[in-house]
């Protein structure tokens, strides 16, 4: 298989540039989502960190959805596990950071293997429905506030007493959290790159394209699907941990709802399923737009619009949903698909020119 | 004893609502292979259509009239939403089942956000006649009147739907399409029209389910997210009953409702177990899948 060298170089450059961003105090009007129009203001860095988190989660989900062809509607339960287990271990049990991290990933691993194995008893649409039901069960559990652990609807604020000093305290440490989110995205990218380029990754794609053929070749698709499911789940949980570090409060409607699951699906499809940079870009663009549109809706000029324009335009979720619907109909393959098509058209034109003018 | 009867009665009403929500979903899936995640949105639209129309009616009208109009509005609202969805969004994507699912996801998010923007996130109170809130009591036996309405609606829809699917030309086309779509198309029958019809029927039932859910279980409150939570149970019912089977949906709806209500009654009062009824339903789903991955009435291919 051809290794996309150019993509690697661009990715590395983007990562280095992103890592240097907190040192750039540039004033940029209009396009920034934060309240202050400065690149390294805590508001902007916070939003970008959130973008990186969901870029990573979307990339992890793409392993299962784009590469293996499993439309799971339960990613959010593993994200929520990351958020809540980590939060509970730090806040209620006063555990040190590393123990909390280990516990989070052990719980996620067990959950992913058990629930994944049950859900993978069925395939296709039924799999989507079952994972959705499991995710909803997790939502109910969290909302239920068992033994006062999760805080229910009120949410659970994270205690930072056991965190190292460079992570505790909100605004002044945004820069550190930004780097951690970027690190999470970079690590996820490396892991997903290795997985998808490996022999196992090729079996994932083969299962997506023709599961029966993989069986005939003597491989058991179930095991591979479970591995893909588990990898996605662990990455989602990792995203959950970085999320709670950044945001500081876990609220069920924000971290465990169906809406979030559907958003992750949208991110991957917008960027382009089965495309690594597509999924990352989809996640980043989605969150960026979501935050940016909130800022736009708060502009004073906005209030003077007539109601039939103001009401829909003030709902980012409406605009994103509508954009997504248009994308699905008119831009199959998402951003990655559009780029591939324009590349193809370009090379076709070049080929035609060479033929006509030898 | 009367406790059991009361519980069984409310389970029956809940089952009726689940059946209305799930059977359309199951038909749509059976015929078109579309997992319609906008089905919850149809339910929400049904409830809002009822509320919105009632808000424009003179308050001097008798409550029963207004309720009948609300019911009609929910059915028409759900059917319209579903018909438009099918024609505008699903039809251009025939042959791309994954894209069809994705489009319903985007639509659901967009419309729920629009309802949030238009009506606000707080719940609205649906005006209902007094008799609907009351209950028939004798001793410990309590039979809420709203439950009678839901059960009645469930039975009527089940009978009409069975009649329609078995005795009418369109119904037979739909059933044949569920069995083997390509064969129906090869016989020169326009399956596309059946697709729209199935969406409209499913949407009408979903709209009704949304309104009845409001009346029977959420204390006459309408909220933008109610359809999405009802959708989860509808999906569970469809999987347990077997994709594409109406009778399977009916049986599974009752099973899910009974399990949910009885678990809630016996365990839900303990602290920290308020959602145990909902969790038990997911457990039931897992058990059924372990035992019968195709659901209770699913075909073995």
Interface residues (C-beta under 8 A of the other chain):
Chain A: X71 X118 X121 X122 X125 X126 X128 X129 X130 X132 X133 X134 X136 X137 X140 X141 X143 X144 X145 X146 X147 X148 X258 X259 X262 X263 X265 X266 X269 X311 X312 X314 X315 X316 X317 X318 X319 X320 X321 X322 X324 X325 X328 X329 X332
Chain B: X29 X33 X35 X37 X89 X92 X93 X96 X98 X99 X101 X102 X103 X105 X106 X107 X108 X109 X110 X111 X112 X113 X114 X116 X117 X118 X228 X229 X232 X235 X236 X238 X239 X243 X272 X273 X274 X275 X278 X279 X282 X285 X286 X289 X290 X293 X294
